[in-house]
Amino acid sequence: MHVFVAGGTGHSGSHIISELVAAGHEVTGLARSDAAAATLSALGAKVHRGDLQDLDGLKEAAADSDGVIHVAHRQDLLPSGGIDAVAAAELPIVRAYGEALAGTGKPLVAAGSIGSPGTGRDLGRPSTEEDPALPVGDEHKGTLRARNVVEATVIGLAERGVRSSVVRIANIAHSTADRAGFLPTLIALAKERGFAGYPGDGSNLWNAVHIRDAASLFRLALEKGPAGSYWHAVEDGGIPVREIAEAIGNRLGLPAVSVPLDELMLPGHFGFLTNIVTRSYPTSNLITRKTLGWEPARPGLLADLDNGHYFPSTDVPAI
């Protein structure tokens, strides 16, 4: 299969390309710079020069492929407009793919958010693949509003003859190549504050996946995922945040400390992560595993933290 990948030089995209190439697929990746083109070539992919603002170019690349994987975002919009602006810019992109692929039955697999159907607190149970993205106007969505519209648009393309699906990636996607995700941010905060903090009693749950396992799920969704489906790229379905803080503290030689809930908004604690770190995201992957035969094979989050690659030797206290 000839696959067009947008976002192929990022943390998830680079592993997705490697997974596709290893499985015998021909891959073309979107590159807006010489450096990105060189990275794609090194991964074994062909290069399509352009960017996410060139909708005609994206439609052409999609039409020339047997399927599309989209994991790219306008990160340049994040400082000024936040995550809503980033997601809003993605909407015309997925619509362009829809125009190119309509009536073909070809697959379109887009990255989604594990929080789009709501959190464990909202649902009263772990979220499943059968839970759609919360509808526009739902008061619980917060900053996920534009993100949910994108997901719903992708799923809606199934009615136009596109084998579309959304892979919801876990809150923490970890690997030896992780440099800018939630985990490095939490580690940096712990070093800055002098303690690994967790909110309240730390019993709220986060989920996680190794990025190489997530990459294999994107491939499976591309190859055989039914149209109009959500998939959960989640291995650890619910780890107490306290345990994550304790694992970070142990590696850094710092105490794990409860931050009282009424102090969370004060300067010096979780910063921009406050609204995320206090929520609970228990998640199931049973439908994904049963339908696609996906079986995570890489280390879980706590085991990966214990591997030490998130902590350079200078961070580890002498014994």
Secondary structure as UniProt FT lines:
FT   STRAND          2..6
FT   TURN            8..9
FT   HELIX           11..22
FT   TURN            23..24
FT   STRAND          26..31
FT   HELIX           34..42
FT   TURN            43..44
FT   STRAND          46..49
FT   TURN            52..53
FT   HELIX           55..63
FT   STRAND          67..70
FT   HELIX           75..77
FT   HELIX           78..101
FT   TURN            102..103
FT   STRAND          107..113
FT   TURN            114..117
FT   HELIX           120..123
FT   TURN            129..130
FT   TURN            136..137
FT   TURN            139..140
FT   HELIX           142..144
FT   HELIX           145..156
FT   HELIX           157..160
FT   STRAND          163..169
FT   STRAND          172..174
FT   TURN            176..177
FT   HELIX           182..193
FT   STRAND          196..199
FT   TURN            200..201
FT   STRAND          205..210
FT   HELIX           211..224
FT   TURN            227..228
FT   STRAND          229..233
FT   STRAND          236..240
FT   HELIX           241..252
FT   STRAND          256..259
FT   HELIX           261..263
FT   TURN            264..265
FT   TURN            267..268
FT   HELIX           271..273
FT   HELIX           274..277
FT   HELIX           286..292
FT   HELIX           301..307
FT   TURN            309..310
FT   HELIX           313..315
//
